Amino acid sequence: MQELIGACVECEKPVYCKEGFLDGVLIENHRVLCFPCNDRRAAAAPTAKEGLHDRAKETP
Ligand SMILES: [Zn+2]
């Protein structure tokens, strides 16, 4: 079972939550990044952000 979380803000690819595991990274304003774009961002603008908060929001 997978739940559509939203479209990646970079490539607009749909990002799903698969069995509780988010197939990307949640960022501000309820937006989401897929892993490849998140990696690209991290490489382009390195921040000391460690500790991801993977919050799978379940909205009925
Ligand atoms: Zn992307």
N, CA, C, O and the ligand as a Tripos MOL2 file, in Angstrom:
@<TRIPOS>MOLECULE
protein
  241   239    61     0     0
PROTEIN
NO_CHARGES

@<TRIPOS>ATOM
      1 N           0.8360   -1.1940    0.0000 N.3       1 MET1
      2 CA          0.0000    0.0000    0.0000 C.3       1 MET1
      3 C           0.8720    1.2460    0.0000 C.2       1 MET1
      4 O           1.8450    1.3380    0.7480 O.2       1 MET1
      5 N           0.5120    2.1960   -0.8430 N.am      2 GLN2
      6 CA          1.2680    3.4320   -0.8550 C.3       2 GLN2
      7 C           0.3470    4.6360   -0.9260 C.2       2 GLN2
      8 O          -0.7340    4.5910   -1.5140 O.2       2 GLN2
      9 N           0.8080    5.7090   -0.3110 N.am      3 GLU3
     10 CA         -0.0050    6.9170   -0.2150 C.3       3 GLU3
     11 C           0.7470    8.0510   -0.8760 C.2       3 GLU3
     12 O           1.9260    8.2790   -0.6050 O.2       3 GLU3
     13 N           0.0480    8.7590   -1.7480 N.am      4 LEU4
     14 CA          0.6870    9.8790   -2.4220 C.3       4 LEU4
     15 C           0.8510   11.0400   -1.4460 C.2       4 LEU4
     16 O          -0.1270   11.5180   -0.8710 O.2       4 LEU4
     17 N           2.0630   11.4800   -1.2660 N.am      5 ILE5
     18 CA          2.3360   12.5820   -0.3440 C.3       5 ILE5
     19 C           2.2710   13.9010   -1.0940 C.2       5 ILE5
     20 O           1.6770   14.8680   -0.6160 O.2       5 ILE5
     21 N           2.8810   13.9380   -2.2650 N.am      6 GLY6
     22 CA          2.8640   15.1590   -3.0520 C.3       6 GLY6
     23 C           3.8750   15.0510   -4.1740 C.2       6 GLY6
     24 O           4.5050   14.0130   -4.3740 O.2       6 GLY6
     25 N           4.0160   16.1550   -4.9060 N.am      7 ALA7
     26 CA          4.9660   16.1630   -6.0060 C.3       7 ALA7
     27 C           6.2710   16.8010   -5.5400 C.2       7 ALA7
     28 O           6.2660   17.7720   -4.7830 O.2       7 ALA7
     29 N           7.3620   16.2530   -5.9950 N.am      8 CYS8
     30 CA          8.6720   16.8050   -5.6800 C.3       8 CYS8
     31 C           8.7360   18.2600   -6.1800 C.2       8 CYS8
     32 O           8.3470   18.5580   -7.3100 O.2       8 CYS8
     33 N           9.2300   19.1470   -5.3210 N.am      9 VAL9
     34 CA          9.2500   20.5610   -5.6890 C.3       9 VAL9
     35 C          10.2750   20.8460   -6.7780 C.2       9 VAL9
     36 O          10.2360   21.9030   -7.4080 O.2       9 VAL9
     37 N          11.1860   19.9160   -7.0000 N.am     10 GLU10
     38 CA         12.2250   20.1280   -8.0150 C.3      10 GLU10
     39 C          11.8330   19.5100   -9.3530 C.2      10 GLU10
     40 O          11.7920   20.1980  -10.3730 O.2      10 GLU10
     41 N          11.5560   18.2530   -9.3450 N.am     11 CYS11
     42 CA         11.3030   17.5500  -10.6070 C.3      11 CYS11
     43 C           9.8260   17.2010  -10.8030 C.2      11 CYS11
     44 O           9.4370   16.6640  -11.8400 O.2      11 CYS11
     45 N           9.0150   17.5120   -9.7970 N.am     12 GLU12
     46 CA          7.5690   17.2860   -9.8800 C.3      12 GLU12
     47 C           7.1860   15.8240  -10.0240 C.2      12 GLU12
     48 O           6.0940   15.4880  -10.4810 O.2      12 GLU12
     49 N           8.0900   14.9860   -9.6310 N.am     13 LYS13
     50 CA          7.7820   13.5720   -9.6220 C.3      13 LYS13
     51 C           6.9310   13.2750   -8.3900 C.2      13 LYS13
     52 O           7.1790   13.8310   -7.3200 O.2      13 LYS13
     53 N           5.9410   12.4130   -8.5300 N.am     14 PRO14
     54 CA          5.1240   12.0810   -7.3640 C.3      14 PRO14
     55 C           5.9380   11.3140   -6.3270 C.2      14 PRO14
     56 O           6.6920   10.3970   -6.6530 O.2      14 PRO14
     57 N           5.7640   11.7140   -5.0790 N.am     15 VAL15
     58 CA          6.4760   11.0570   -3.9890 C.3      15 VAL15
     59 C           5.4490   10.3360   -3.1220 C.2      15 VAL15
     60 O           4.4510   10.9210   -2.7010 O.2      15 VAL15
     61 N           5.7080    9.0750   -2.8680 N.am     16 TYR16
     62 CA          4.7780    8.2590   -2.1190 C.3      16 TYR16
     63 C           5.3260    7.8730   -0.7600 C.2      16 TYR16
     64 O           6.5320    7.8840   -0.5120 O.2      16 TYR16
     65 N           4.3940    7.5350    0.1010 N.am     17 CYS17
     66 CA          4.7690    6.9250    1.3650 C.3      17 CYS17
     67 C           4.4240    5.4460    1.2340 C.2      17 CYS17
     68 O           3.2580    5.0720    1.1060 O.2      17 CYS17
     69 N           5.4560    4.6180    1.2670 N.am     18 LYS18
     70 CA          5.2410    3.2000    1.0570 C.3      18 LYS18
     71 C           5.3920    2.4400    2.3650 C.2      18 LYS18
     72 O           6.4840    2.3350    2.9230 O.2      18 LYS18
     73 N           4.2740    1.9170    2.8360 N.am     19 GLU19
     74 CA          4.2790    1.1320    4.0690 C.3      19 GLU19
     75 C           4.9690    1.8700    5.1990 C.2      19 GLU19
     76 O           5.7520    1.2940    5.9530 O.2      19 GLU19
     77 N           4.6670    3.1410    5.3020 N.am     20 GLY20
     78 CA          5.2130    3.9310    6.3970 C.3      20 GLY20
     79 C           6.5650    4.5280    6.1020 C.2      20 GLY20
     80 O           7.0950    5.3000    6.9020 O.2      20 GLY20
     81 N           7.1360    4.1790    4.9550 N.am     21 PHE21
     82 CA          8.4410    4.7150    4.5960 C.3      21 PHE21
     83 C           8.2960    5.7350    3.4930 C.2      21 PHE21
     84 O           7.8490    5.4190    2.3900 O.2      21 PHE21
     85 N           8.6780    6.9580    3.7990 N.am     22 LEU22
     86 CA          8.5100    8.0280    2.8180 C.3      22 LEU22
     87 C           9.5830    7.9300    1.7400 C.2      22 LEU22
     88 O          10.7730    7.8050    2.0290 O.2      22 LEU22
     89 N           9.1380    7.9890    0.5120 N.am     23 ASP23
     90 CA         10.0370    7.8420   -0.6330 C.3      23 ASP23
     91 C          10.6640    9.1870   -1.0190 C.2      23 ASP23
     92 O          10.8740    9.4730   -2.1970 O.2      23 ASP23
     93 N          10.9550    9.9990   -0.0050 N.am     24 GLY24
     94 CA         11.5350   11.3110   -0.2390 C.3      24 GLY24
     95 C          11.7320   12.0110    1.0900 C.2      24 GLY24
     96 O          11.7940   11.3650    2.1360 O.2      24 GLY24
     97 N          11.8290   13.3200    1.0520 N.am     25 VAL25
     98 CA         12.0920   14.0850    2.2570 C.3      25 VAL25
     99 C          11.0760   15.2220    2.3650 C.2      25 VAL25
    100 O          10.8550   15.9790    1.4190 O.2      25 VAL25
    101 N          10.4730   15.3160    3.5330 N.am     26 LEU26
    102 CA          9.5480   16.4210    3.7580 C.3      26 LEU26
    103 C          10.3280   17.6850    4.0800 C.2      26 LEU26
    104 O          11.2490   17.6770    4.8960 O.2      26 LEU26
    105 N           9.9450   18.7620    3.4280 N.am     27 ILE27
    106 CA         10.5600   20.0420    3.7450 C.3      27 ILE27
    107 C           9.4700   20.9970    4.2180 C.2      27 ILE27
    108 O           8.3560   20.5730    4.5260 O.2      27 ILE27
    109 N           9.7930   22.2860    4.2730 N.am     28 GLU28
    110 CA          8.8320   23.2260    4.8320 C.3      28 GLU28
    111 C           7.5870   23.3780    3.9700 C.2      28 GLU28
    112 O           7.5710   23.0450    2.7850 O.2      28 GLU28
    113 N           6.5520   23.8930    4.6100 N.am     29 ASN29
    114 CA          5.2980   24.2110    3.9200 C.3      29 ASN29
    115 C           4.6550   22.9970    3.2630 C.2      29 ASN29
    116 O           4.0470   23.1010    2.1980 O.2      29 ASN29
    117 N           4.7940   21.8680    3.9010 N.am     30 HIS30
    118 CA          4.1420   20.6460    3.4240 C.3      30 HIS30
    119 C           4.5920   20.2770    2.0210 C.2      30 HIS30
    120 O           3.8340   19.6890    1.2500 O.2      30 HIS30
    121 N           5.8200   20.6240    1.6980 N.am     31 ARG31
    122 CA          6.3430   20.2390    0.4010 C.3      31 ARG31
    123 C           7.2540   19.0390    0.5750 C.2      31 ARG31
    124 O           7.6500   18.6870    1.6860 O.2      31 ARG31
    125 N           7.5690   18.4350   -0.5300 N.am     32 VAL32
    126 CA          8.3470   17.2110   -0.4660 C.3      32 VAL32
    127 C           9.3790   17.1840   -1.5890 C.2      32 VAL32
    128 O           9.1570   17.6940   -2.6870 O.2      32 VAL32
    129 N          10.4960   16.5800   -1.2730 N.am     33 LEU33
    130 CA         11.5700   16.4050   -2.2540 C.3      33 LEU33
    131 C          11.8170   14.9170   -2.4170 C.2      33 LEU33
    132 O          11.7910   14.1640   -1.4440 O.2      33 LEU33
    133 N          12.0560   14.4970   -3.6500 N.am     34 CYS34
    134 CA         12.4390   13.1100   -3.8300 C.3      34 CYS34
    135 C          13.9170   12.9710   -3.4260 C.2      34 CYS34
    136 O          14.6220   13.9700   -3.2830 O.2      34 CYS34
    137 N          14.3630   11.7610   -3.2490 N.am     35 PHE35
    138 CA         15.7280   11.5590   -2.7600 C.3      35 PHE35
    139 C          16.8030   12.1060   -3.7020 C.2      35 PHE35
    140 O          17.7390   12.7590   -3.2400 O.2      35 PHE35
    141 N          16.6950   11.8590   -5.0060 N.am     36 PRO36
    142 CA         17.7220   12.3940   -5.9190 C.3      36 PRO36
    143 C          17.8200   13.9090   -5.8410 C.2      36 PRO36
    144 O          18.9240   14.4520   -5.8290 O.2      36 PRO36
    145 N          16.6870   14.6010   -5.7890 N.am     37 CYS37
    146 CA         16.7050   16.0560   -5.7200 C.3      37 CYS37
    147 C          17.2060   16.5240   -4.3600 C.2      37 CYS37
    148 O          17.8900   17.5420   -4.2610 O.2      37 CYS37
    149 N          16.8680   15.7890   -3.3280 N.am     38 ASN38
    150 CA         17.3560   16.1410   -2.0000 C.3      38 ASN38
    151 C          18.8770   16.0140   -1.9530 C.2      38 ASN38
    152 O          19.5610   16.8480   -1.3610 O.2      38 ASN38
    153 N          19.3840   14.9830   -2.5700 N.am     39 ASP39
    154 CA         20.8360   14.7930   -2.6280 C.3      39 ASP39
    155 C          21.4850   15.9400   -3.3910 C.2      39 ASP39
    156 O          22.5330   16.4550   -3.0030 O.2      39 ASP39
    157 N          20.8460   16.3220   -4.4720 N.am     40 ARG40
    158 CA         21.3860   17.3900   -5.2920 C.3      40 ARG40
    159 C          21.4090   18.7010   -4.5060 C.2      40 ARG40
    160 O          22.3780   19.4590   -4.5550 O.2      40 ARG40
    161 N          20.3200   18.9450   -3.7830 N.am     41 ARG41
    162 CA         20.2500   20.1520   -2.9670 C.3      41 ARG41
    163 C          21.3130   20.1480   -1.8850 C.2      41 ARG41
    164 O          21.9830   21.1520   -1.6410 O.2      41 ARG41
    165 N          21.4510   19.0220   -1.2550 N.am     42 ALA42
    166 CA         22.4160   18.9110   -0.1670 C.3      42 ALA42
    167 C          23.8270   19.1510   -0.6940 C.2      42 ALA42
    168 O          24.6630   19.7570   -0.0230 O.2      42 ALA42
    169 N          24.0720   18.6680   -1.9000 N.am     43 ALA43
    170 CA         25.3930   18.8360   -2.4940 C.3      43 ALA43
    171 C          25.6070   20.2850   -2.9120 C.2      43 ALA43
    172 O          26.7160   20.8100   -2.8140 O.2      43 ALA43
    173 N          24.5410   20.9240   -3.3770 N.am     44 ALA44
    174 CA         24.6480   22.2950   -3.8640 C.3      44 ALA44
    175 C          24.7360   23.2860   -2.7060 C.2      44 ALA44
    176 O          25.5050   24.2460   -2.7500 O.2      44 ALA44
    177 N          23.9430   23.0390   -1.6790 N.am     45 ALA45
    178 CA         23.9320   23.9490   -0.5330 C.3      45 ALA45
    179 C          24.0190   23.1590    0.7570 C.2      45 ALA45
    180 O          23.0060   22.8620    1.3910 O.2      45 ALA45
    181 N          25.2180   22.8300    1.1290 N.am     46 PRO46
    182 CA         25.4030   22.0110    2.3240 C.3      46 PRO46
    183 C          25.0020   22.7460    3.5960 C.2      46 PRO46
    184 O          25.5040   23.8300    3.8930 O.2      46 PRO46
    185 N          24.1000   22.1420    4.3270 N.am     47 THR47
    186 CA         23.7010   22.6910    5.6140 C.3      47 THR47
    187 C          24.0050   21.6620    6.6940 C.2      47 THR47
    188 O          24.1090   20.4640    6.4300 O.2      47 THR47
    189 N          24.1400   22.1510    7.8880 N.am     48 ALA48
    190 CA         24.4600   21.2500    8.9930 C.3      48 ALA48
    191 C          23.1800   20.6530    9.5630 C.2      48 ALA48
    192 O          22.9820   20.5900   10.7760 O.2      48 ALA48
    193 N          22.3340   20.2280    8.6670 N.am     49 LYS49
    194 CA         21.0790   19.6670    9.1330 C.3      49 LYS49
    195 C          21.1810   18.1640    9.2200 C.2      49 LYS49
    196 O          21.2230   17.4650    8.2070 O.2      49 LYS49
    197 N          21.2190   17.6860   10.4210 N.am     50 GLU50
    198 CA         21.2400   16.2450   10.5990 C.3      50 GLU50
    199 C          20.0370   15.8530   11.4390 C.2      50 GLU50
    200 O          19.4820   16.6580   12.1860 O.2      50 GLU50
    201 N          19.6630   14.6260   11.2990 N.am     51 GLY51
    202 CA         18.5010   14.1820   12.0410 C.3      51 GLY51
    203 C          17.2390   14.5170   11.2800 C.2      51 GLY51
    204 O          16.6600   15.5900   11.4520 O.2      51 GLY51
    205 N          16.8280   13.6180   10.4600 N.am     52 LEU52
    206 CA         15.6350   13.8470    9.6630 C.3      52 LEU52
    207 C          14.3950   13.5220   10.4770 C.2      52 LEU52
    208 O          14.3470   12.5690   11.2550 O.2      52 LEU52
    209 N          13.4020   14.3590   10.2570 N.am     53 HIS53
    210 CA         12.1390   14.0600   10.8890 C.3      53 HIS53
    211 C          11.1820   13.5170    9.8510 C.2      53 HIS53
    212 O          10.4960   14.2630    9.1520 O.2      53 HIS53
    213 N          11.1560   12.2530    9.7730 N.am     54 ASP54
    214 CA         10.2650   11.6270    8.8200 C.3      54 ASP54
    215 C           8.8840   11.4810    9.4420 C.2      54 ASP54
    216 O           8.5950   10.5270   10.1640 O.2      54 ASP54
    217 N           8.0700   12.4340    9.1440 N.am     55 ARG55
    218 CA          6.7330   12.4060    9.7040 C.3      55 ARG55
    219 C           5.7390   12.0770    8.6170 C.2      55 ARG55
    220 O           5.4500   12.9010    7.7490 O.2      55 ARG55
    221 N           5.2350   10.9050    8.6690 N.am     56 ALA56
    222 CA          4.2070   10.5220    7.7080 C.3      56 ALA56
    223 C           2.8710   11.0300    8.2130 C.2      56 ALA56
    224 O           2.2870   10.4810    9.1470 O.2      56 ALA56
    225 N           2.4130   12.0640    7.5910 N.am     57 LYS57
    226 CA          1.1540   12.6430    8.0260 C.3      57 LYS57
    227 C           0.0110   11.8920    7.3770 C.2      57 LYS57
    228 O          -0.0640   11.7610    6.1550 O.2      57 LYS57
    229 N          -0.8550   11.4150    8.2060 N.am     58 GLU58
    230 CA         -1.9760   10.6760    7.6750 C.3      58 GLU58
    231 C          -3.2090   11.5520    7.6800 C.2      58 GLU58
    232 O          -3.7790   11.8500    8.7300 O.2      58 GLU58
    233 N          -3.5970   11.9480    6.5200 N.am     59 THR59
    234 CA         -4.8020   12.7470    6.3920 C.3      59 THR59
    235 C          -5.8880   11.9140    5.7360 C.2      59 THR59
    236 O          -5.7280   11.4370    4.6120 O.2      59 THR59
    237 N          -6.9500   11.7510    6.4180 N.am     60 PRO60
    238 CA         -8.0400   10.9350    5.8850 C.3      60 PRO60
    239 C          -8.7060   11.5400    4.6680 C.2      60 PRO60
    240 O          -9.6400   10.9540    4.1200 O.2      60 PRO60
    241 ZN         12.7660   15.3310   -7.4870 Zn       61 ZN61
@<TRIPOS>BOND
     1     1     2 1
     2     2     3 1
     3     3     4 2
     4     3     5 am
     5     5     6 1
     6     6     7 1
     7     7     8 2
     8     7     9 am
     9     9    10 1
    10    10    11 1
    11    11    12 2
    12    11    13 am
    13    13    14 1
    14    14    15 1
    15    15    16 2
    16    15    17 am
    17    17    18 1
    18    18    19 1
    19    19    20 2
    20    19    21 am
    21    21    22 1
    22    22    23 1
    23    23    24 2
    24    23    25 am
    25    25    26 1
    26    26    27 1
    27    27    28 2
    28    27    29 am
    29    29    30 1
    30    30    31 1
    31    31    32 2
    32    31    33 am
    33    33    34 1
    34    34    35 1
    35    35    36 2
    36    35    37 am
    37    37    38 1
    38    38    39 1
    39    39    40 2
    40    39    41 am
    41    41    42 1
    42    42    43 1
    43    43    44 2
    44    43    45 am
    45    45    46 1
    46    46    47 1
    47    47    48 2
    48    47    49 am
    49    49    50 1
    50    50    51 1
    51    51    52 2
    52    51    53 am
    53    53    54 1
    54    54    55 1
    55    55    56 2
    56    55    57 am
    57    57    58 1
    58    58    59 1
    59    59    60 2
    60    59    61 am
    61    61    62 1
    62    62    63 1
    63    63    64 2
    64    63    65 am
    65    65    66 1
    66    66    67 1
    67    67    68 2
    68    67    69 am
    69    69    70 1
    70    70    71 1
    71    71    72 2
    72    71    73 am
    73    73    74 1
    74    74    75 1
    75    75    76 2
    76    75    77 am
    77    77    78 1
    78    78    79 1
    79    79    80 2
    80    79    81 am
    81    81    82 1
    82    82    83 1
    83    83    84 2
    84    83    85 am
    85    85    86 1
    86    86    87 1
    87    87    88 2
    88    87    89 am
    89    89    90 1
    90    90    91 1
    91    91    92 2
    92    91    93 am
    93    93    94 1
    94    94    95 1
    95    95    96 2
    96    95    97 am
    97    97    98 1
    98    98    99 1
    99    99   100 2
   100    99   101 am
   101   101   102 1
   102   102   103 1
   103   103   104 2
   104   103   105 am
   105   105   106 1
   106   106   107 1
   107   107   108 2
   108   107   109 am
   109   109   110 1
   110   110   111 1
   111   111   112 2
   112   111   113 am
   113   113   114 1
   114   114   115 1
   115   115   116 2
   116   115   117 am
   117   117   118 1
   118   118   119 1
   119   119   120 2
   120   119   121 am
   121   121   122 1
   122   122   123 1
   123   123   124 2
   124   123   125 am
   125   125   126 1
   126   126   127 1
   127   127   128 2
   128   127   129 am
   129   129   130 1
   130   130   131 1
   131   131   132 2
   132   131   133 am
   133   133   134 1
   134   134   135 1
   135   135   136 2
   136   135   137 am
   137   137   138 1
   138   138   139 1
   139   139   140 2
   140   139   141 am
   141   141   142 1
   142   142   143 1
   143   143   144 2
   144   143   145 am
   145   145   146 1
   146   146   147 1
   147   147   148 2
   148   147   149 am
   149   149   150 1
   150   150   151 1
   151   151   152 2
   152   151   153 am
   153   153   154 1
   154   154   155 1
   155   155   156 2
   156   155   157 am
   157   157   158 1
   158   158   159 1
   159   159   160 2
   160   159   161 am
   161   161   162 1
   162   162   163 1
   163   163   164 2
   164   163   165 am
   165   165   166 1
   166   166   167 1
   167   167   168 2
   168   167   169 am
   169   169   170 1
   170   170   171 1
   171   171   172 2
   172   171   173 am
   173   173   174 1
   174   174   175 1
   175   175   176 2
   176   175   177 am
   177   177   178 1
   178   178   179 1
   179   179   180 2
   180   179   181 am
   181   181   182 1
   182   182   183 1
   183   183   184 2
   184   183   185 am
   185   185   186 1
   186   186   187 1
   187   187   188 2
   188   187   189 am
   189   189   190 1
   190   190   191 1
   191   191   192 2
   192   191   193 am
   193   193   194 1
   194   194   195 1
   195   195   196 2
   196   195   197 am
   197   197   198 1
   198   198   199 1
   199   199   200 2
   200   199   201 am
   201   201   202 1
   202   202   203 1
   203   203   204 2
   204   203   205 am
   205   205   206 1
   206   206   207 1
   207   207   208 2
   208   207   209 am
   209   209   210 1
   210   210   211 1
   211   211   212 2
   212   211   213 am
   213   213   214 1
   214   214   215 1
   215   215   216 2
   216   215   217 am
   217   217   218 1
   218   218   219 1
   219   219   220 2
   220   219   221 am
   221   221   222 1
   222   222   223 1
   223   223   224 2
   224   223   225 am
   225   225   226 1
   226   226   227 1
   227   227   228 2
   228   227   229 am
   229   229   230 1
   230   230   231 1
   231   231   232 2
   232   231   233 am
   233   233   234 1
   234   234   235 1
   235   235   236 2
   236   235   237 am
   237   237   238 1
   238   238   239 1
   239   239   240 2
@<TRIPOS>SUBSTRUCTURE
     1 MET1         2 RESIDUE 1 A MET
     2 GLN2         6 RESIDUE 1 A GLN
     3 GLU3        10 RESIDUE 1 A GLU
     4 LEU4        14 RESIDUE 1 A LEU
     5 ILE5        18 RESIDUE 1 A ILE
     6 GLY6        22 RESIDUE 1 A GLY
     7 ALA7        26 RESIDUE 1 A ALA
     8 CYS8        30 RESIDUE 1 A CYS
     9 VAL9        34 RESIDUE 1 A VAL
    10 GLU10       38 RESIDUE 1 A GLU
    11 CYS11       42 RESIDUE 1 A CYS
    12 GLU12       46 RESIDUE 1 A GLU
    13 LYS13       50 RESIDUE 1 A LYS
    14 PRO14       54 RESIDUE 1 A PRO
    15 VAL15       58 RESIDUE 1 A VAL
    16 TYR16       62 RESIDUE 1 A TYR
    17 CYS17       66 RESIDUE 1 A CYS
    18 LYS18       70 RESIDUE 1 A LYS
    19 GLU19       74 RESIDUE 1 A GLU
    20 GLY20       78 RESIDUE 1 A GLY
    21 PHE21       82 RESIDUE 1 A PHE
    22 LEU22       86 RESIDUE 1 A LEU
    23 ASP23       90 RESIDUE 1 A ASP
    24 GLY24       94 RESIDUE 1 A GLY
    25 VAL25       98 RESIDUE 1 A VAL
    26 LEU26      102 RESIDUE 1 A LEU
    27 ILE27      106 RESIDUE 1 A ILE
    28 GLU28      110 RESIDUE 1 A GLU
    29 ASN29      114 RESIDUE 1 A ASN
    30 HIS30      118 RESIDUE 1 A HIS
    31 ARG31      122 RESIDUE 1 A ARG
    32 VAL32      126 RESIDUE 1 A VAL
    33 LEU33      130 RESIDUE 1 A LEU
    34 CYS34      134 RESIDUE 1 A CYS
    35 PHE35      138 RESIDUE 1 A PHE
    36 PRO36      142 RESIDUE 1 A PRO
    37 CYS37      146 RESIDUE 1 A CYS
    38 ASN38      150 RESIDUE 1 A ASN
    39 ASP39      154 RESIDUE 1 A ASP
    40 ARG40      158 RESIDUE 1 A ARG
    41 ARG41      162 RESIDUE 1 A ARG
    42 ALA42      166 RESIDUE 1 A ALA
    43 ALA43      170 RESIDUE 1 A ALA
    44 ALA44      174 RESIDUE 1 A ALA
    45 ALA45      178 RESIDUE 1 A ALA
    46 PRO46      182 RESIDUE 1 A PRO
    47 THR47      186 RESIDUE 1 A THR
    48 ALA48      190 RESIDUE 1 A ALA
    49 LYS49      194 RESIDUE 1 A LYS
    50 GLU50      198 RESIDUE 1 A GLU
    51 GLY51      202 RESIDUE 1 A GLY
    52 LEU52      206 RESIDUE 1 A LEU
    53 HIS53      210 RESIDUE 1 A HIS
    54 ASP54      214 RESIDUE 1 A ASP
    55 ARG55      218 RESIDUE 1 A ARG
    56 ALA56      222 RESIDUE 1 A ALA
    57 LYS57      226 RESIDUE 1 A LYS
    58 GLU58      230 RESIDUE 1 A GLU
    59 THR59      234 RESIDUE 1 A THR
    60 PRO60      238 RESIDUE 1 A PRO
    61 ZN61       241 GROUP 0 **** ****
